[in-house]
Amino acid sequence: MTIARAIAIILAFSMLAACSNDKFSPDDPDIAGNTFIGNMRDMYLGPETEDFRPGNFTLVLLAPDGSLIRRDGSHDRSGQKSHLKLNVGLSDGEYRLMYFEYPIADNPLVADLKDEFPTTQFGLGCRVKV
């Protein structure tokens, strides 16, 4: 087993354990992209996203009503700051940032797994207040 494969398995298990909740599943077809629409499209994160490098992503958030919502966006890392620009904005409220999903080929640590897994996730679990 390669080191990259071991890292990918550990990360996948960690994210599943950390984000477990019986109310929803990331594979649930009811994850909505057309709810909680608002004007907030720009987010800025610091050192916590130091290893997050992809240019495009899908953001998965836990909404105030307990549902999961998805937002596609673009990412630019400059110095110690990440600028995330969502294609569709968020309405006012408090959300939980579950994870970013992006093509596994964009992550050099696990890119050799791209034939087995099309995407990978970068989880934070932090609160986002709009």
C-alpha positions as CSV (number, residue, x, y, z in Angstrom):
1,M,0.0,0.0,0.0
2,T,1.4,3.4,-1.0
3,I,1.6,6.2,1.6
4,A,-0.8,8.3,-0.5
5,R,-3.4,5.4,-0.4
6,A,-3.0,5.1,3.3
7,I,-3.5,8.8,3.8
8,A,-6.6,8.8,1.6
9,I,-8.1,5.9,3.6
10,I,-7.4,7.5,6.9
11,L,-8.8,10.9,5.7
12,A,-11.9,9.2,4.4
13,F,-12.5,7.3,7.6
14,S,-11.8,10.4,9.7
15,M,-14.3,12.5,7.8
16,L,-17.0,9.8,8.0
17,A,-16.5,9.5,11.7
18,A,-16.4,13.3,12.3
19,C,-19.4,14.2,10.2
20,S,-21.7,11.3,11.1
21,N,-25.3,12.4,11.6
22,D,-28.4,10.2,11.1
23,K,-30.5,13.1,9.7
24,F,-28.7,13.2,6.3
25,S,-26.3,11.5,4.0
26,P,-23.9,13.2,1.4
27,D,-25.4,10.7,-1.1
28,D,-29.0,11.9,-0.4
29,P,-30.6,13.0,-3.7
30,D,-32.5,15.7,-1.7
31,I,-29.3,17.8,-1.2
32,A,-30.6,21.1,-2.6
33,G,-28.7,23.7,-4.5
34,N,-31.7,26.0,-4.8
35,T,-32.4,26.7,-1.2
36,F,-30.9,29.4,1.1
37,I,-30.1,31.6,-1.9
38,G,-28.8,35.1,-1.0
39,N,-26.2,37.7,-1.8
40,M,-23.2,36.4,0.1
41,R,-20.8,34.9,-2.5
42,D,-17.4,35.6,-1.1
43,M,-15.7,33.8,1.7
44,Y,-12.2,34.2,3.1
45,L,-10.3,31.6,5.1
46,G,-6.8,31.6,6.5
47,P,-4.3,29.0,7.7
48,E,-6.9,26.3,8.0
49,T,-7.0,26.0,4.2
50,E,-3.2,26.1,3.7
51,D,-3.3,22.7,2.0
52,F,-6.4,23.4,0.0
53,R,-5.3,24.2,-3.6
54,P,-7.9,23.3,-6.2
55,G,-9.2,26.1,-8.4
56,N,-12.8,24.8,-8.5
57,F,-14.9,23.0,-5.8
58,T,-18.3,22.1,-4.6
59,L,-19.0,23.3,-1.0
60,V,-21.3,21.2,1.1
61,L,-22.9,23.1,4.0
62,L,-25.3,22.0,6.8
63,A,-28.1,24.6,6.6
64,P,-30.0,26.1,9.6
65,D,-32.9,23.7,9.0
66,G,-30.7,20.7,9.1
67,S,-30.6,20.0,5.4
68,L,-27.4,19.8,3.3
69,I,-26.9,22.4,0.5
70,R,-24.3,22.5,-2.2
71,R,-22.6,25.5,-3.8
72,D,-20.1,25.3,-6.7
73,G,-17.4,27.9,-6.7
74,S,-13.8,28.9,-7.5
75,H,-10.8,29.2,-5.2
76,D,-7.8,31.4,-5.2
77,R,-5.0,31.0,-2.6
78,S,-2.8,34.0,-2.1
79,G,-0.3,34.1,0.7
80,Q,-2.0,33.0,3.9
81,K,-5.6,33.6,2.6
82,S,-8.0,31.6,0.6
83,H,-10.7,33.5,-1.4
84,L,-13.7,31.3,-2.2
85,K,-16.2,32.7,-4.7
86,L,-19.5,30.9,-4.8
87,N,-21.5,30.7,-8.1
88,V,-24.8,31.1,-6.2
89,G,-24.8,33.1,-3.0
90,L,-26.0,32.2,0.5
91,S,-28.8,33.9,2.5
92,D,-28.4,35.2,6.0
93,G,-28.0,32.5,8.6
94,E,-25.6,30.3,10.4
95,Y,-24.2,27.3,8.5
96,R,-21.8,24.5,9.2
97,L,-19.1,24.0,6.5
98,M,-19.0,20.3,6.1
99,Y,-16.4,19.9,3.3
100,F,-15.2,20.9,-0.1
101,E,-15.4,18.4,-2.8
102,Y,-13.1,18.6,-5.9
103,P,-11.4,16.3,-8.5
104,I,-9.0,14.0,-6.9
105,A,-6.5,14.7,-9.7
106,D,-6.2,18.2,-8.2
107,N,-4.6,16.8,-5.0
108,P,-1.0,15.7,-5.6
109,L,-1.0,13.7,-2.3
110,V,-3.7,11.3,-3.6
111,A,-3.7,11.9,-7.4
112,D,-2.6,8.3,-8.0
113,L,-6.0,7.2,-6.8
114,K,-7.9,9.1,-9.6
115,D,-8.7,5.9,-11.5
116,E,-10.5,4.6,-8.4
117,F,-12.1,7.8,-7.0
118,P,-13.1,10.7,-9.2
119,T,-13.4,13.2,-6.3
120,T,-11.9,13.9,-2.9
121,Q,-13.0,16.0,0.1
122,F,-11.4,18.6,2.3
123,G,-13.3,18.8,5.5
124,L,-13.3,21.6,8.0
125,G,-16.5,21.4,10.1
126,C,-16.4,25.1,11.0
127,R,-19.3,27.5,11.5
128,V,-20.1,30.1,8.8
129,K,-22.2,33.1,9.9
130,V,-23.7,35.2,7.1
